[in-house]
Each structure stands twice: as C-alpha cells, then as structure tokens.
C-alpha cells in the first residue's frame, strides 16, 4: 500500500472518529439528569458513567469538542498533503483539498452524526459515556488548560468551563423541541423568557412614575380610602414634598383595619400614621436579584430611583413574574389591547407600548436611545406633556394623542398613522398640533 493510500485511509478513519465524537456530543447534550437517574434505576449498562457525565457536562463536552476538532484538522492536513503530491499547481491542490474536506466535514461530521445523536439520544449517550468517562480521566486537564489559554488571550472575562455548551445551543434545543411537538409554543416562549430574565434590569419592568398613583402623607384616612377604591390599588406610595420624596407605602388592609377598629380615625388620623417603610432599589438593578431579595424580605413592592435619587417608578413582584409568564390580569386591571388596528389602517396603541414593538408591527426601523415607549417618544418630539389631540411627526409617522385617563389625565392611547408619500413636502416640517383647550 502506498503512502498516499495510507494517509487517505487515516483521513477517512479520522473523519469517522470526528463523526462519532459529534454524535456523542449531540446525544449527551440532550440527556437530562432525570433521564440518567432513571437509566441507573433500570440498571442499564453505562448508566452510572452517564450519570457522572451529565452531572458535570462542561468537562466532557469540552473534551469531545477538542477531540472532534483535532480529528477534523488532522484529516484535512492528510488530504491536503496527498493533493499536493497529486497536483502540480499549488492552488489546484488547495482548492481540491478544501472542497473535499468542507463537503465531507459538513455531511459526515456536522449533519449525519448529530442528527442520529439527537434522534437516538438515550442509546447513543449510554454508549458514549462508556468511552468518554475514562478518556476524561486521561485527557481531562488538556481542554481545561486550553480554555485557560484562550481566556488569557480573550479581552474581558472569559468562561471558566468554556463557551462551548452555550445558551444559544440550549435555545436551539428548545426551538427544536417545539418543532417536534414535544412542548407547546407558549412553553417555548416561557423558557426563552427565563433566559432573557437574567439580562433584564428593573427599568425595563417598572411602572413609570407618570403611571403611579401617589397619596400625600397629610391626607386623612378617609381620603386615602377613597383614592384606593377609585384607583383599584391595594398598595400606594406615600409622598411628602412631591413625588421624589417617597416616605412610605400605604397598604389598603392596614387602612381598613385601622378604620374598622376606630371609626373616628378616618377623619382624625393621617396617612403617615398607618404607612409602612418603603423599599428603594436602583433602576439598573437586575430583576433576578431583586426577585430573590423581595422573596426573602417578603416585600411586594419597591420604589425605583434613578441615578439622581429621584423617583423613577415602582416595581412589584407581579411585574417581575410577568416577564416570565406574560401579562397577569386581575379584577382591578382594565384589559386593553396594546395595539388595535382601525378600519382606515390607523393603529391605536397604548402609550406603554415599546418603540421596538411598534417598529416591528410596522416593519420599519424606529429607534430612540432616550425613550422606550410610544408615550415617551410622543412627549420627546412634542417638547411638552401631551394633551388629547396633540400631534407630531416622527420618522414618517404621525403620532396623535387620543385619550386621557386617571385622575392625573395622562394620555392612555396614541393614534399612529403613516404619512402619505404624495404629501406636499412643504407641509412636512409644519407641526400639526391641536391647540390646548
């Protein structure tokens, strides 16, 4: 057998090994700890080693990645060496070697073994664990050493266990499970919300100050009770000198208990006599961390402060949970669609609708670093607090404040209409505001 034949045979074997490692990697990524424990109870061969592998997946998956990449590269080197001997011109040898290995690697390593590994994950994982487990004892420190070298060369903080078992791969598995009807679409969305939950800050989930109902500390209990009944809120922030001076939180149950125990208190006592201390959090705080603190301290509502110490809004446990499970509507919530399309094509949107969601609905680019909501966008370009009928043009859209709500008469909905392309250009720069009145 010639040297070229030996090298080609070795290259084929290396590709097959790379495919086996790829299949094992795909299978082990799909097997859960619950499944491995079930296999162990059933006494299936290799279940004990599989349990150890699943208990520390990064160690073994990183090893499989290293072995797979090594086999692919060695096979590529061998094929290139043979091509250099067969072809007179260098570019021909490189082109043929690259074309052959790209196709072979994609099919024999990237597609077929991974598909088989996912389709027969339990069986492949049990077999794979039997050889991956002992290999990790011998070669285990090598991938960890290479990860340390990579982290040293990478700007910023690296990953201790390597970036190979990434969040993106887990997201892909969730999407694949939904496509195969293993989970429902709403379950897939909830799982994705959990991934995004760790990157969410309080500012993104809070109720802005403009939508918060406050009560002054010197109001009587009767006045506070009337406000609570009209607004439908069971917890109301208490302020002293303006909305930036939050001094406590009034609980409806404390208010009712005091009035029930002492009837004259509703007219003789003030809100400050029954309020509780307020909890303050910065708007940049991660919501996952805040949720843990609220659970531990049995806190249901916190006041959000901005970088200057002013009141930015408030956040409740309900607001945080809604980031995972979606909108929660109780008997006090007025269920209103965030986007409603009218007969003439105009959109009626809530002022709390995110600018990105509006842009996605209209199929256009609409970005503003200063504001997050449609209401904020309207107020920014208008230059003042909008009133019903106030209108402004933004990025080819006409935003018109439609209706006010609440005791503070804040704008609740905005009409969004595309500006006609055949409109007279001389009219574009003229503001179309309705006079105050």
Protein Blocks (a to p, Z undefined) as FASTA:
>chain_A
ZZklmmmmmmmmmmmmmmmmmmmmmmmmmpcfklmmmmmmnopghklmmmmmmmmmmlmm
mmmmmmmmmmmmmmmmmmmmmmmmmpmblklmmmmmmmmmmmmmmmmmmmmmmmmmmmmm
mmmmmmmmmmmmmmmmmmmmmmmmmmmmmmmmpgcjddfkopklcfklmmmmmmmmmmno
macfklmmmmmmmmmmmmpcfklmmccfklpccddfkbcfklmmmmmmmnopabdcddfe
djklccbdcdfklmmmmmmmmmmlmmmpcfklmmccdddddfkbcfklmmmmmmmnopab
dcdddfkopafbdcdfklmmmmmnopaddfkbccddfbdcdfkopacddfklcfklmmmm
nopacddfkbmbfklmmmmmnopacdehiacdeehiacddfbdedjkopafbdcdddddf
kbcfklmmpccbdceZZ
